[in-house]
Structures are given as C-alpha cells and as structure tokens.
C-alpha cells in the first residue's frame, strides 16, 4: 500500500459522491466528512427501520440540511438500492444535479437475523437484495459514466461477518462475502479506465449494535471509520482490489492468501489425507503465505502450473 507526504490536506473540491445508506450511522459520518472537504454529496437513504421496513424519507434530508447549514452542497435521494431501477435513479440524481459522479460508497444495509436451518426465505432474500444486489445495481449504473470520464472511486462495504462468518446471520454473511467478488471484478474491469474499487470492512457502534452489551468496548464511533472511507474515495488513493478493515481506531489490510501447497502428478484419497497437514500448513513447517493481489486469478494459475511443470513434490514421512 502506498504512503504519501501529508503536507497538503486532501480535499474533494469539484468532486461528486453518492453515499447509499447515508442518513444514519456510518453513512452519515461519510457524508458529513466528504462534504466538509468540499465534495458534493448525494445522500441516499430510505430511512427505514433496522429490518428495512417503515421508511422515513426525512432522514436523508436531515443530513442534507446539516451539510447545507455548514456551507456544503448536497441533495437527498430516497430511491431503493434493492431494484435495478432504484440503482439507476440514485446515480442519475448525481448526474442530473452536477453532471458527474466521481465516487460511489455503497453503505446501505438491513439486518434480519436467522440461522441456516430456520431463517425464512423472505428474510434471507431481503438482506441480499439491499446489501449485495443493491451494490450491483448502483455499481452497474455508475460504472459506465465513471469509465467514460476516465475516473472513479468505488467503495463497497463488507464486514468481519462476511470474511469470518458469524452465527444466526447467514444472509448478512453471504451478502458481505459476495461484496468481495463484486469489488474485485470492478477493480479489474476499471483498471484501464482510472476506476478503482475497494472494500471497507468497518466496525462501529451504531443502531445495529442494539441489544449488544458494549459496556467494555473501546471508542468505536463512526467518525473513526469515515477518514478511511474518504481516503479510499479520493483521487490520491490509487490502490484497487483491496480490503481495508477499520475497527476502534485500528486500520489494517485484510486479504485472501494461500499456502505454498503440495504437488504430485497424481493423487489418491489416502495420499491427500496423508499430506493434508503439509498443504494446509501456514506455520513453521511452511512459512510461505502467498498474497496474489488484484490479478490473483492469473497468479494463482501461473504459480500452480509452474509447480506442475517443475515436477515439485512434497516429501514427508508419508512418502515412505
């Protein structure tokens, strides 16, 4: 990841950003920070309850009013990300108002808890519609204008629940892990057009923490995450296809890695079992952890083919 001389403060003068789910919590913090740095902002939010029902169209306007009162520029939008038509309308709001879209931050979400065994299909699908399909709807709508302009910054929201999983939120985990694949493809397809795509993995105390004992938590305000998202949305940030985690003041890169692996020209099930510790090892026996990066699909194949061509073999006691 790049480093930068921090002499000149980063600003967004002349830029336009769309923030879905911008009316509360993390999204509100993103909107307020971007606007304070000169960005024109489309604040998209249905204003619904945590499950996504009971919309309140005044929620987005309240953020807009706060931005305008502070001297910034913003407009409210209450279209739903859950439909293709809604996604197009959200992006069109930016284009109609200011003739451009420079940054897209997809933060809209809902929560409906349930285990794999018991969750109603309606609850499963509702969360996918907003988080994952919603991401596709706005990304697809924004992608053409961004590529045609030769510039764009896409920031999609995943979760530690998407990376590592969690009980009783299978819909949320599926949606948030799917965000990683969508961002990677957007990063690859945008590479020749000056369009980047990255994933924020945020943790903050918002209304989604209702019912959780947070008495022992360190400070976890949304304002701790907002500068990370703003950096990912800025022209100075040229990284793409990465996941950046932000929790309680800690910022880190999360990534998918592979062990060195083991090779044989042919395998039996018994040999797979015997060498399973070898090809699974990422510790002292095999310290190599491979991070293939944005072009990992190509690097993974090339590395594996090279191992096959060289005839490399793992030699353990199981061979004897």
GIRAHU-V506764 format. One record per pair of residues at least 4 apart in sequence whose C-alpha atoms are under 6 Angstrom apart, sorted by sequence separation. I is the first residue (numbers start at 1). J is the second residue. D is the distance in whole Angstrom. If there is no record, write none. Layout:
i & j & d
I & J & D
I & J & D
This chain:
i & j & d
24 & 28 & 5
35 & 39 & 5
48 & 52 & 5
49 & 53 & 5
65 & 69 & 6
68 & 72 & 5
88 & 92 & 6
92 & 96 & 6
94 & 98 & 6
95 & 99 & 4
115 & 119 & 5
122 & 126 & 6
125 & 129 & 6
128 & 132 & 5
129 & 133 & 5
130 & 134 & 5
135 & 139 & 6
136 & 140 & 6
139 & 143 & 6
160 & 164 & 6
161 & 165 & 4
186 & 190 & 6
187 & 191 & 6
191 & 195 & 6
205 & 209 & 6
246 & 250 & 6
272 & 276 & 6
276 & 280 & 6
277 & 281 & 6
282 & 286 & 5
283 & 287 & 5
292 & 296 & 4
296 & 300 & 6
299 & 303 & 6
22 & 27 & 4
23 & 28 & 5
34 & 39 & 5
48 & 53 & 5
49 & 54 & 6
67 & 72 & 5
68 & 73 & 6
81 & 86 & 5
95 & 100 & 5
114 & 119 & 4
129 & 134 & 6
146 & 151 & 5
161 & 166 & 5
190 & 195 & 5
232 & 237 & 6
246 & 251 & 5
281 & 286 & 6
282 & 287 & 5
307 & 312 & 6
21 & 27 & 5
22 & 28 & 5
48 & 54 & 5
80 & 86 & 5
81 & 87 & 5
146 & 152 & 5
245 & 251 & 6
48 & 55 & 4
79 & 86 & 5
245 & 252 & 5
292 & 299 & 6
47 & 55 & 5
48 & 56 & 6
165 & 173 & 6
244 & 252 & 6
245 & 253 & 6
46 & 55 & 5
47 & 56 & 4
187 & 196 & 5
244 & 253 & 5
47 & 57 & 6
64 & 74 & 5
187 & 197 & 5
243 & 253 & 6
244 & 254 & 6
46 & 57 & 6
64 & 75 & 6
112 & 123 & 6
162 & 173 & 4
186 & 197 & 6
243 & 254 & 5
47 & 59 & 5
161 & 173 & 5
162 & 176 & 4
163 & 177 & 6
183 & 197 & 6
45 & 60 & 5
61 & 76 & 5
162 & 177 & 4
183 & 198 & 6
205 & 220 & 6
60 & 76 & 5
204 & 220 & 5
205 & 221 & 6
43 & 60 & 6
110 & 127 & 6
159 & 176 & 6
204 & 221 & 5
262 & 279 & 5
158 & 176 & 5
204 & 222 & 5
261 & 279 & 4
22 & 43 & 5
109 & 130 & 6
225 & 246 & 6
22 & 44 & 6
23 & 45 & 5
109 & 131 & 5
16 & 39 & 6
18 & 41 & 6
21 & 44 & 6
22 & 45 & 6
259 & 282 & 6
15 & 39 & 5
16 & 40 & 5
17 & 41 & 5
18 & 42 & 5
19 & 43 & 6
20 & 44 & 5
21 & 45 & 5
12 & 37 & 6
13 & 38 & 4
16 & 41 & 6
19 & 44 & 6
224 & 249 & 6
11 & 37 & 5
12 & 38 & 5
13 & 39 & 6
12 & 39 & 5
220 & 248 & 5
260 & 288 & 6
219 & 248 & 6
259 & 289 & 5
258 & 289 & 6
42 & 74 & 6
44 & 76 & 6
46 & 78 & 5
258 & 290 & 5
40 & 73 & 5
41 & 74 & 5
42 & 75 & 5
43 & 76 & 5
44 & 77 & 5
45 & 78 & 5
257 & 290 & 5
40 & 74 & 6
42 & 76 & 6
43 & 77 & 6
44 & 78 & 6
257 & 291 & 5
23 & 59 & 5
23 & 60 & 5
35 & 72 & 6
153 & 195 & 6
155 & 197 & 6
157 & 199 & 6
159 & 201 & 5
198 & 240 & 6
132 & 175 & 5
150 & 193 & 5
151 & 194 & 5
152 & 195 & 4
153 & 196 & 5
154 & 197 & 4
155 & 198 & 5
156 & 199 & 5
157 & 200 & 5
158 & 201 & 5
197 & 240 & 5
198 & 241 & 5
200 & 243 & 6
201 & 244 & 6
202 & 245 & 6
131 & 175 & 6
150 & 194 & 5
151 & 195 & 5
155 & 199 & 6
196 & 240 & 5
197 & 241 & 6
198 & 242 & 5
199 & 243 & 5
200 & 244 & 5
201 & 245 & 4
202 & 246 & 5
203 & 247 & 5
274 & 318 & 6
198 & 243 & 6
200 & 245 & 6
147 & 193 & 5
82 & 129 & 5
124 & 171 & 5
128 & 175 & 5
82 & 130 & 5
103 & 152 & 6
263 & 312 & 6
264 & 313 & 6
87 & 137 & 5
102 & 152 & 5
103 & 153 & 5
104 & 154 & 5
105 & 155 & 5
106 & 156 & 5
107 & 157 & 6
263 & 313 & 5
87 & 138 & 5
103 & 154 & 6
82 & 134 & 5
262 & 314 & 5
81 & 134 & 5
84 & 137 & 5
88 & 141 & 5
115 & 168 & 4
187 & 240 & 6
241 & 294 & 5
114 & 168 & 5
187 & 241 & 5
113 & 168 & 6
114 & 169 & 5
113 & 169 & 5
184 & 241 & 5
52 & 110 & 5
51 & 110 & 5
50 & 110 & 5
51 & 111 & 5
50 & 111 & 6
51 & 112 & 6
153 & 233 & 5
16 & 101 & 5
17 & 102 & 6
16 & 102 & 5
17 & 103 & 4
18 & 104 & 5
19 & 105 & 5
20 & 106 & 5
21 & 107 & 5
15 & 102 & 6
17 & 104 & 6
19 & 106 & 6
20 & 107 & 5
21 & 108 & 4
20 & 108 & 5
103 & 233 & 6
25 & 206 & 5
29 & 223 & 6
26 & 222 & 5
30 & 226 & 5
29 & 226 & 6
